Amino acid sequence: MATNQRVFSGFQVNRAVLTGGALLTAIGTVLSAAGATMVCVALVTAGRSWVRGLETQPTALAQRALREARVASTAGWEAWRAEHGSPN
């Protein structure tokens, strides 16, 4: 076998088809990105409207849950100390 022999002899690409395929792929990518953007905008808008319509805001719910967790933690700690007689 000669060292300068072409391995892919006869492999020829139809440039018109290749260019058309690349162009259609690019157009599809742009359309897909535009569609995904539109979906995200619609979901964000709907979510913001839903949050505005809530009777209690999410921050107030989170603060209340944190307060309740602290009270429960303190109660548990006090019960453990009472049971085990820890001086701490």
PAZAPA-4460 file (N, C-alpha, C; in steps of 0.05 Angstrom, whole numbers, plus 32768, in hexadecimal, padded with zeros to 4 digits):
% residues 88
    n_x    n_y    n_z   ca_x   ca_y   ca_z    c_x    c_y    c_z   seq   type   mol
   8011   7FE9   8000   8000   8000   8000   8012   8019   8000     1      M     A
   800C   802B   7FEF   801C   8043   7FED   8014   8056   8003     2      A     A
   8028   8065   800D   8022   8077   8023   8013   8090   801B     3      T     A
   8013   8097   8002   8005   80AF   7FF9   7FEA   80A9   7FEB     4      N     A
   7FE0   8091   7FEF   7FC7   8089   7FE2   7FB0   8097   7FF1     5      Q     A
   7F9C   80A1   7FE2   7F85   80AE   7FEF   7F71   8099   7FF9     6      R     A
   7F6B   809A   8012   7F59   8087   801F   7F3C   808C   8016     7      V     A
   7F34   80A4   8014   7F18   80AC   800E   7F16   80B4   7FF0     8      F     A
   7F22   80A7   7FDF   7F20   80AE   7FC3   7F03   80AA   7FBA     9      S     A
   7EF8   80BE   7FAC   7EDD   80BC   7FA2   7EC8   80C7   7FB5    10      G     A
   7ED0   80D0   7FCD   7EBD   80DB   7FE0   7EB9   80F8   7FD9    11      F     A
   7EA1   80FE   7FCD   7E9B   8119   7FC5   7E81   8122   7FD1    12      Q     A
   7E81   8139   7FDC   7E69   8144   7FE9   7E5B   8157   7FD6    13      V     A
   7E40   8153   7FD4   7E30   8166   7FC5   7E2D   817F   7FD5    14      N     A
   7E3C   8194   7FCD   7E3D   81AD   7FDD   7E22   81BB   7FDE    15      R     A
   7E12   81B9   7FCA   7DF8   81C6   7FCA   7DE6   81BA   7FE0    16      A     A
   7DE6   819F   7FE1   7DD6   8192   7FF5   7DE1   8197   8011    17      V     A
   7DFB   8197   8014   7E08   819C   802D   7E02   81B8   8037    18      L     A
   7E04   81CC   8025   7DFD   81E7   802C   7DE0   81EA   8033    19      T     A
   7DCE   81DE   8024   7DB2   81DF   802A   7DAB   81D3   8045    20      G     A
   7DB8   81BD   804B   7DB3   81B0   8065   7DBD   81C1   807C    21      G     A
   7DD5   81CD   8079   7DE0   81DE   808E   7DCE   81F7   8092    22      A     A
   7DC4   8202   807C   7DB2   8219   807E   7D98   8212   808C    23      L     A
   7D8C   81FB   8085   7D73   81F3   8092   7D78   81ED   80B0    24      L     A
   7D8F   81E1   80B6   7D96   81DC   80D2   7D98   81F6   80E2    25      T     A
   7DA5   820A   80D5   7DA8   8224   80E2   7D8D   8232   80E7    26      A     A
   7D7C   8230   80D2   7D61   823C   80D5   7D51   822E   80EA    27      I     A
   7D53   8213   80EB   7D45   8204   80FF   7D4F   820A   811B    28      G     A
   7D68   820F   811E   7D74   8216   8138   7D69   8231   8142    29      T     A
   7D69   8244   8130   7D5F   825F   8137   7D41   825D   813E    30      V     A
   7D31   824F   812E   7D15   824C   8135   7D10   823E   814F    31      L     A
   7D20   8229   8154   7D1E   821B   816D   7D25   822D   8185    32      S     A
   7D39   823C   8183   7D41   824F   8199   7D2B   8264   819D    33      A     A
   7D1F   826D   8187   7D0A   8281   818A   7CF1   8275   8197    34      A     A
   7CEB   825C   8190   7CD4   824F   819C   7CD9   824A   81BA    35      G     A
   7CF1   8241   81C1   7CF8   823C   81DD   7CF6   8256   81ED    36      A     A
   7CFF   826C   81E1   7CFD   8286   81EF   7CE0   828E   81F3    37      T     A
   7CCF   828A   81E0   7CB3   8291   81E2   7CA6   8280   81F9    38      M     A
   7CAD   8267   81FA   7CA2   8255   820F   7CAB   825F   822B    39      V     A
   7CC4   8266   822D   7CCE   826F   8247   7CC1   8289   8250    40      C     A
   7CBD   829C   823D   7CB0   82B5   8243   7C94   82B0   824C    41      V     A
   7C85   829F   823E   7C6A   8299   8246   7C68   828C   8262    42      A     A
   7C7A   827A   8268   7C7A   826D   8282   7C81   8281   8299    43      L     A
   7C95   8292   8294   7C9D   82A6   82A8   7C86   82B9   82AD    44      V     A
   7C79   82C2   8297   7C63   82D5   829A   7C4C   82C8   82AA    45      T     A
   7C45   82AF   82A4   7C30   82A1   82B2   7C38   829D   82D0    46      A     A
   7C50   8297   82D5   7C59   8293   82F1   7C58   82AC   8301    47      G     A
   7C60   82C2   82F5   7C5F   82DC   8303   7C43   82E4   8309    48      R     A
   7C31   82E0   82F6   7C15   82E6   82FA   7C09   82D5   8311    49      S     A
   7C11   82BB   8311   7C07   82A9   8326   7C11   82B2   8342    50      W     A
   7C2A   82B9   8344   7C35   82C2   835D   7C28   82DC   8367    51      V     A
   7C22   82EE   8355   7C14   8307   835C   7BF8   8301   8367    52      R     A
   7BEC   82EC   835D   7BD0   82E6   8365   7BCE   82D6   837F    53      G     A
   7BE4   82CE   838A   7BE4   82BF   83A3   7BDB   82D1   83BB    54      L     A
   7BCC   82C6   83CD   7BC4   82D5   83E5   7BDC   82DB   83F7    55      E     A
   7BED   82C7   83FA   7C05   82CA   840B   7C1E   82C8   83F8    56      T     A
   7C2F   82DC   83FA   7C47   82DC   83E9   7C5A   82C5   83F1    57      Q     A
   7C69   82BB   83DE   7C7C   82A5   83E3   7C91   82AC   83F9    58      P     A
   7C99   82C5   83FA   7CAC   82CD   840F   7CA0   82CA   842B    59      T     A
   7C86   82D2   842E   7C79   82CF   8447   7C76   82B2   844F    60      A     A
   7C6F   82A1   843B   7C6D   8284   8440   7C88   8279   8449    61      L     A
   7C9D   8281   843D   7CB8   8277   8444   7CC0   8280   8460    62      A     A
   7CBA   829A   8466   7CC0   82A4   8481   7CB1   8295   8497    63      Q     A
   7C97   828F   8491   7C87   8280   84A4   7C92   8264   84A8    64      R     A
   7C99   8257   8492   7CA3   823B   8494   7CBE   823B   84A3    65      A     A
   7CCF   824F   849F   7CE8   8251   84AE   7CE3   8255   84CB    66      L     A
   7CD0   8266   84D2   7CC9   826B   84EE   7CBF   8252   84FB    67      R     A
   7CAE   8243   84ED   7CA3   822A   84F8   7CB9   8215   84FC    68      E     A
   7CCC   8214   84E9   7CE2   8201   84EB   7CF3   8208   8503    69      A     A
   7CF8   8221   8508   7D08   8229   851F   7CFA   8222   8539    70      R     A
   7CE0   8227   853A   7CD1   8220   8552   7CD2   8202   8557    71      V     A
   7CCE   81F2   8542   7CCF   81D5   8544   7CEA   81CB   854D    72      A     A
   7CFF   81D7   8542   7D1A   81D0   8549   7D1F   81D6   8567    73      S     A
   7D17   81ED   8570   7D1B   81F5   858C   7D0C   81E2   859E    74      T     A
   7CF3   81DB   8597   7CE3   81C9   85A7   7CF0   81AD   85A8    75      A     A
   7CFA   81A4   8592   7D08   818A   8592   7D20   818A   85A3    76      G     A
   7D30   81A0   85A1   7D48   81A2   85B1   7D42   81A3   85CF    77      W     A
   7D2D   81B2   85D6   7D25   81B4   85F2   7D1C   8198   85FC    78      E     A
   7D0D   818A   85EC   7D03   816F   85F4   7D1A   815C   85F8    79      A     A
   7D2E   815E   85E7   7D45   814C   85E9   7D55   8153   8602    80      W     A
   7D59   816D   8607   7D68   8175   861F   7D59   816C   8638    81      R     A
   7D3E   816E   8638   7D2F   8166   8650   7D31   8148   8654    82      A     A
   7D31   8139   863E   7D33   811C   8640   7D4E   8112   864A    83      E     A
   7D63   811F   8640   7D7E   8115   8646   7D8C   8125   865B    84      H     A
   7D80   813A   8665   7D8B   814A   867B   7DA5   8158   8673    85      G     A
   7DA7   8160   865B   7DC0   816E   8652   7DC1   818A   865E    86      S     A
   7DD8   8193   8667   7DDA   81AE   8673   7DDB   81C3   865D    87      P     A
   7DDE   81BC   8644   7DE0   81D1   862F   7DC5   81DB   8629    88      N     A
***
